[in-house]
């Protein structure tokens, strides 16, 4: 799984599931503010990331994730690597 795949898949999920505009998603945009996430949205996001990427996410992880770029990098780092 490479970073380009993760970026495309994450953006696709966000547009489809959270109904945000593709144009507002940029690597340096702030995740929380751009998506206007509430606590239930975070739960939905965690479930989607776990089911699509096999990445276990907890609340503490989101403290370090500020931008979309941080989010992509987090998934890349945590995703199971193909052999």
Legacy VTK file of the C-alpha trace (Angstrom):
# vtk DataFile Version 3.0
C-alpha trace
ASCII
DATASET POLYDATA
POINTS 83 float
0.000 0.000 0.000
1.594 3.266 -1.056
0.881 6.826 -0.022
-0.812 7.776 -3.302
-3.294 4.919 -2.856
-3.966 5.968 0.753
-4.539 9.611 -0.220
-6.945 8.682 -2.988
-8.847 6.130 -0.893
-9.097 8.383 2.182
-10.321 11.300 0.094
-12.866 9.057 -1.641
-14.160 7.854 1.745
-14.386 11.393 3.124
-16.279 12.692 0.091
-18.700 9.754 0.008
-19.292 9.156 3.708
-18.951 12.648 5.151
-20.254 14.553 2.122
-17.440 17.078 2.059
-16.260 18.720 -1.127
-13.155 17.240 -2.735
-11.846 20.773 -3.359
-11.487 21.556 0.356
-9.305 18.520 1.031
-5.645 19.466 0.843
-2.606 18.013 2.627
-2.047 21.113 4.766
-5.729 21.726 5.641
-6.704 21.115 9.255
-8.646 17.853 9.504
-10.978 18.724 12.375
-11.869 22.220 11.196
-12.222 21.302 7.520
-14.526 18.374 8.198
-16.315 19.961 11.176
-16.097 16.662 13.058
-18.062 15.937 16.206
-17.472 12.955 18.489
-19.826 10.658 16.545
-18.080 11.600 13.297
-14.768 10.527 14.830
-16.276 7.149 15.684
-17.513 6.766 12.108
-14.120 7.812 10.773
-12.314 5.294 12.987
-14.616 2.473 11.847
-14.110 3.385 8.186
-10.331 3.555 8.534
-10.170 0.269 10.428
-12.373 -1.534 7.897
-10.699 -0.094 4.783
-7.054 -0.157 5.860
-6.814 -2.652 8.722
-5.498 0.108 10.980
-6.417 0.165 14.666
-7.087 3.723 15.808
-7.731 5.059 19.298
-8.605 8.482 20.614
-5.035 9.224 21.593
-3.937 8.849 17.978
-6.070 11.803 16.909
-4.249 14.144 19.310
-1.233 14.037 16.999
-3.241 14.223 13.752
-3.760 17.863 12.844
-3.732 17.986 9.040
-4.839 15.679 6.265
-1.138 15.022 5.583
-0.716 13.839 9.195
-3.729 11.589 8.708
-2.375 10.037 5.501
1.035 9.502 7.122
-0.572 7.908 10.182
-2.422 5.389 8.012
0.682 4.695 5.932
2.719 4.060 9.068
0.094 1.839 10.734
-1.265 -0.070 7.718
-0.195 -3.667 7.339
2.595 -3.841 4.801
2.192 -6.111 1.808
4.944 -8.654 1.384
LINES 1 84
83 0 1 2 3 4 5 6 7 8 9 10 11 12 13 14 15 16 17 18 19 20 21 22 23 24 25 26 27 28 29 30 31 32 33 34 35 36 37 38 39 40 41 42 43 44 45 46 47 48 49 50 51 52 53 54 55 56 57 58 59 60 61 62 63 64 65 66 67 68 69 70 71 72 73 74 75 76 77 78 79 80 81 82
